[in-house]
């Protein structure tokens, strides 16, 4: 570690390295050779559940490493996640671990829990991340030899026990608070979904029909609004076609070009549940134009860090400032280059979302804040008229994109998955009241979620502060009667040397005594 990571040792402590714990991987075990045997498997995928899998040998498809009770396991894949586990007491089954784990077998005089808490520190995570091979996420690997050089402050055995007990006590209280915060977080998420569901079912605000009867006035039903939207939809399509002809210097020869317009299909109302009075069913394709993004050949050579028009990728949805409206972009392109490449620029107000790969499961949706292009992994819906855009956005916010993919190994959303989606459409005045009420309620939820997230981060900082104090010798009182860690360390080294010597003697006995080479015969 560098100077910034150095530790001031407390009285009675000793500094060593993790080499004293012999970081390595256990011997290889092939569970398939014992198909009926029971195995306690410590796998990376099961780590978040906090308990190993119990499997038959026939259910395990590859070699694993042998581990034993009290072995500390640290995941060598992507050290930024900082996964550390202690193998439980003997369960009567063969205990094995995935080969992704680096093992620290039990060492007499060092508590496994003490080692586990030491490895959970963020500064250890950062130390290993800086020295990992590979780049980014699952490609990053830490070798056992890298761990061996990590400085390890060793406390006297009695103090180790007090430190572990105090960390357990403080973490129990802390985790109870974190659990409560996560329950609040889950409840807020459910409440958000309930608000959106009530909004599109006509249960959030009084309906226009109810208000009209109460006030003794007429109102325009959504069926009439939909007719106007469809008229404007065709007009926008024809205007776009005329603009294309003008851009190519070829005007339409007759009105046949207008006949190419395809009227979007209406949902079959006979198969749909009844909607509120004054509402109607509409398809997404009736209310908006669905358009996939483009990644033209050569676009990467034309984009710049700044420019006239943003060209968004799915990753840009995660950029700060793009939580709802897409404002910040990594790539920009000038109008002339966009025209030359044939890049379609979509208008402001277009709702975009991932259309390919694992990003679909994130269920992210965003709104273009200005005319923009977006790449081939992105799809968008451009509302036909601005008046219905707000309601369409909040309806779409309640759609689970992960249910729309084609089910292939690399999931993809196609036009045919989006265009026929059915939208319960209220009268226009009611839409505006729904949007206002949704935004009022969700703004309160947003504020609460921010507070919960801030408290979760504060809890993690407190967790790290507890660990830091623990391994500086400041968490629990010291006992002058404790055996100094330097003595403990000497005993560990002596035991290790004795074991090594015994192993060498056993090896010599197996090989047998060394025989002297026969003398070379003198030549005549």
N, C-alpha and C positions, 0 to 999 in steps of 0.2 A: 504493500500500500504506500501511497505517497504521504507527505507530511500532513496533508489535510486530513488523512484518514488515521493518523497515528493515535495510539491510545496511551493515556497516562495510567500506568499500573497502580492498583491499590496495594496497600501494605499486605504482604503475605502472598501475593499473586506471583505468577511466573509467565513469561511470554514464550510460546513455542509456535509451531505451525501445525496445520491440519495433517501434515505428514505423520505426526504422532498418532493420529487416528487411522492411519493406513487407508486413505481413500482409494477405492478400486471398484471392480465389479466382482461379484461372487462367482464361484464355479458354475459351469454350465449344467443345466438340468433339462432333460427332454421329457416332458410329462406324457408324451404320446407313447412312451415305452411302458407307462403304467396307466393304461386307459381307464381302469376301474378305480384308481386311487383318487383320494380327495386332496385338493391343493388349495392353499390360501394364497391368492394371487394379488400382489400389489401392483396395479397398473396405473399408468398416467391418466387414462380416461376416467378411472374410478376415484381418483384423488379428491375431486370436489365433493364427493359424497361422504368422504371421511371414513370409509370402511372398505376392507379388501373384498374381492369377489371369492366366493367358494365355488370351485369348479371341479369337474372330473377331468382326469388326464386327457380323455378323448375329446374334450371341449376346448382344449388349448392347442393352438395350431403351430406353435414354434418354440424353440429353445428359450428358456428363461434362466435367470441367475438364482443361485441358492442364497437364501438369507436366513437369519435366525432372530429370535426374540431380542429386542433392544438394539437391533441394527438401525442406524439412521440412514434414510434414503433421501438424496437430493437429486432432483431431475436435471439432467444435463442438457435437455432441449430447452431453448429459449429461456435463459436464466432470468430474464426480466420478470417472468411470472412468479419466480421464487417459490417453487413447490418443495416442501420438506415434510417428511413423514417418518414416524418411528414404528418399526415392526412390533406388533403386540406380543404379549406373553404367549408362551407355547400353547397352542390350541389343540395339539394332538394331530394336526395335519402337517404335511410338508409345506413349508413357507417359501414362496418364490416371488421374484419381482421381475418386471419388464427390464430389458437391457438398457432402457433409457435412463435408469436410475444409477447414480454413483453411490456406492455403499460405504458406510462408515461402521465397521463391525464394533461390537461392544469392547470397551477398554476398561479394565479394572481401575477404579478410582475416578472415572469420569462418567457422570450421569448422562444417558442418552438424551434426556429432555433438555439438559444444559446445552448440549451440542445442537439440538434441534432449534432451540430459541436463538442461539448465536447465529445460525445460518438463515434465520428469518429476517435479519436486519436488512434494510434497504441498502446500506453501505456495502454489505456483502454481495447483494444482487448487482450493484453497480460495478463492484470490483470484478466479478466474474463476467459481466456483460462486456466490459472493456477488453477482456482477454479471450472472449469466445471466438471460435472460427466460424466462418459463414456470415451471411448478412441477412438480418430481418427475420423475426418470428421463428417458425419451425425450422429454418435453415441454420439457426445459430446453435452451436454445440460447445459444451464445456468438457474438457478432458479431465480425468482424475488427476493427472499430473499438474494441471493448472490449480486445482484445489489444494494440492500438497503444499504449495508455497504460501498459502494464505495465512497471515499471522493470526494466532489463536491465543487470547488471554485466558489462562487457566487459573481458576480460583481454588482455594483450599476445598477439600471435599465437603466439609460441613457447611461452608458458605455456598457451595453449589446447590446443596439441598435447600437451604433457606431461600436462595435466589429463585429456584424453580417453584417452590411453594408460593412465594410472593407474586411471581409473574402469573401463576395459575389463578390466584385470588383476584388480582387486578384485571386480568383478561376475562375472567368469568363475569365480573361486573360490566366490563366494557362491551363484551359480546351480547349481554342482555340488552344494553342500550342500542347497540347496532341492530339487533334483531327487531326491536320495537320500531326503529327508524325504517327498516326494510318492510315491515308490515304496513307502516304508513305509506311508503312508496308504492307498494302493491295496491293498497286501497285507493290511492289517488289515480293510479293507472286504470283501475276498474271503474272509478267514478268518471274519468275522462271518456272511457268507452260508453258508459251508460248515458252521458250527456249527448254524445254524437248519435247514439241509437235513438234516444228520445227525440232528437231534433229531426231526424229523417222519417220518424213515424208520426209526426204531428202531435207529440205529447209534451213539447217543451214550452210552447207559447199558445195562447188561444188561436184557433184557426180563423182564417178570414171569413169563412161561412158563419161561424159563431158570432163574430164581431158585427158582421153585416146585419144579421137578424136582430141583434141587440140594439144596434143603432138605426135600424129601419132604412138601410140603404142597399143598393145593388153592389155587386163586386164581379170582377173578371175571373172566371175559373182558370185553372192551369191549362186546360185543353185549348183555350183561346191563345194563351201565352205561347204554347208549343207551336201553334200554327204560325204565329209571327216569327218565332225562332227559325222554323223550317224555311220560311220565305227568305229571311236574311241569310240563312245558310247557303241557299242556292245563289243568291245575289253575290255573296262573298266568293263562292267558287268560280262563278262566271267572271268576276272582276280579276281574280287571280289568273284565270286562263287568258284573258285579254292582255294582262300585263306580260305574260310569257310571250305571246305573239309579238307584242311591241318590242320586247327586249331582243327577239330574234329577227326583227325587221320583216316579219311575215304576218300580215293581217289576216284574219279569218275570211275565207272566200264567201261563206254564207252562214246561215244560222244552224248548220249541222253540228257545229262544235258544241252548241248548247244542249243538243240532244244526247251528248255523251254523259251528261250529269246523271249520277245514280242516286236516287232518293234513298236515304237510309231506312232500314227496316224498323218498323214499330214493334215493340214487345207484344206478344200474344196475351192480351188481357184476360183471356179465358183461363190461362194457366197461372195467373198471378193472384196473390191475395188482394182483398179489397183495400183501397186507400181511403184516407179521410175525405170528407165532403169537400169538393172543390179541387181536389188533387187529381193527378193523372200519372200514368206510367210513361216514362220516356227511356230511350236507349242512349248510352253515352255517345254513340255516333250521331244521334239527332241533336245533341246539345253541344258537341264539340268535334273538332277535326283531330283524329288520332294520327300521329306522325312519329316514325322511328328516326333516330339520329343518324349521322353519317360520319365516317372516318375516311375521307377521300385520300387516294394515294398522293403522297407528298405534302399532306397537311402539316405534319410534324416539322417540316422544313420552313413552313410559312408562318407558324405561330410565334408570337413574341411575348415577353413578360407583361407588356403593356400594349395598348392599341385601341382600335375603334369598337370592336365587337368581341365579347367574350365567347370562347368555345369551351364548353363545359364537359368535364368527364365526371363519372359517378363519384370519384373520390373528392371532387370539389364540394359535394354536399356536406362533407365533414369539416370544411374550412370554417374558422371563426367568422361570424357575420352572416353565414348562410343558413341559419337555423330554420328560417321559413322562406325568405326571399333570396334568390341567387344573386349575390352582389359581387363577391370576390371570386376571381378565377386565376388559375395558374397560367392559362394560355389565352392570348388575344390574337385577333386577326384583322387585317385591314379590309375594307369593303371590296377593293379591286381584286385582292387575292381570293376572297371568299367567292366572288363572282366567277373568277377564272377556274376555280376548283369545283364549281357547281355546288357549293355548300349552301344548304337551305337555312335561312335565318328565320327563326320562329319568333312571333311577336311577344311582347311583354304580356304577362298574365297566363302564359302557358304553364300547365302543371306538368312537371317532369318527375321521372322515377326510374329506377334500374330495371332493365329488361332482360339481363343475362347474368348467369352465374350466381354465386353465393350472396351477392349484394341484394338480391331480391328478398332474401329472408330478413334483411334489416328493415324492410317496410318503409323506407324513407320516401317522402314526397316533398317537393319544393316548387316554388313559383318563380318564373323568370321575372326579374325586376326590370329588364330592358330587352330589346331585341337581341337574340343570342342564337348561336349554334350549339349543338351538343353531339356527342360521339355516338358510335354505333351500339354501345352497350346501354344506351339511354332511350327512353320513349317518352312522348309527351301527349297531352290532350290540350288543345287550344279552344277555349270556350267560344261559341259562335257570337254571343253578345255579352257585353260587360255586365249587364244587369243580373245575369244568372251565375256569373263567375264565382261570387262569394259563396253561394249555396253549394255550387258544384264542388268547390274546394273542400268544404267541410263534409260533404257526402263522401268524397273520395278519401278523406282522412280516415274514415272508418272502414275502408276496404283493406282486407288482408292480402297483400300481394303474393305471399307464399302459397296461397291456395289457387293461384291462377297459372303457375308455371306448367310446362308441358310434361313434367315428371321424368325427364331424361337425366343422365348423369350430370350434365351441365344444364341446369334449368333455364328455360327461356320463356318470356311472355311475348306472344304474337298479337297482331292487330285483332285477330279473331277471338282472342281472350278478353280484350278490353271493349271493343265496339258494341257487342250485344249486352253488356252489363246493364241492368235495369235500375233506373233512378226514379224514386218516388218524388214527383215534382209538385210542389205547392204553388199557389198563386204568388205573383211577384211581390205584393205587399207583405205577405206572410213570410216569404223568403227573407226579406230584409229584417223582419223582426227576429226570425230564427237566427240569422247570422249575428245580429247584435247581442242576443242572449247567449249564444254559444261563446262568443268572444269574451263576454263579461265573465261567464263562469270559468272558462278555461284560463283566463288571465289570473284568477285567484289560484287555480290549480298550479299554474306555472310558477307563481311566487312561492307556494308551499313546497313544490318540488325542488326549487332552487335552495330553499332553506334546509330541506332534508339532505340534499346532496352536499351542501356546505358542512352539515354536521357529520355526515359520513366521512368526509375528508378530514375533518377535525379529529374524529375517532381514530382514523388511521395514523395521523400525526402523533396522537397521544400514545398509540400502541408502539410506534417507533421510539418515542421519547422514553417509554418504560424500558424497552430493550436497551437503549443507549445507556441509561443510568445503571441498568443491571450489570452490563459488561464494562462499566467504569468503576464498579465496586461501590456504587452510591445508592443502591436500591434497598439494601438490608444492612443491619448493624453487623460489624465484624466482631469475631470472637478471638481474643488473643490466645486462647487455648487451642485453636484450630492448628492442625499440622500445616506448615507452610507448603504452598503449591510446589516450590522448588524441590522439596523432599519427595513429594508425590511424583513429580516429573522424573526425578532420578530413579525412583523405584520402577516406574513404567519402563524407562530406558533399560534398566538392568534386567527386568523380566523379559523384555523384547530381545536383548542380547543373549540371554540364557536360552530362550526358545529357538533363536537362530542357531546357536551352537549345537543344541540337541538335534535340530533338523540336519545340520551338516554331518554330525556323527552318524545319524541314521542313514544318510545318503552314502557315506563312506562304507558302512557295513554292507549295504546293498551291492555296492560295486565290488567290495573285497579289497584285500591289501594290495598295494602297488608292488608289482614284481619288477626286480631290476632287469634292465635290458641285458641280453647276453653279450659278452665281450666279442668284439670283431676278431676273426681269425687272421693271423698274419699271413700274408701271401709268401709263397716260396720265392 
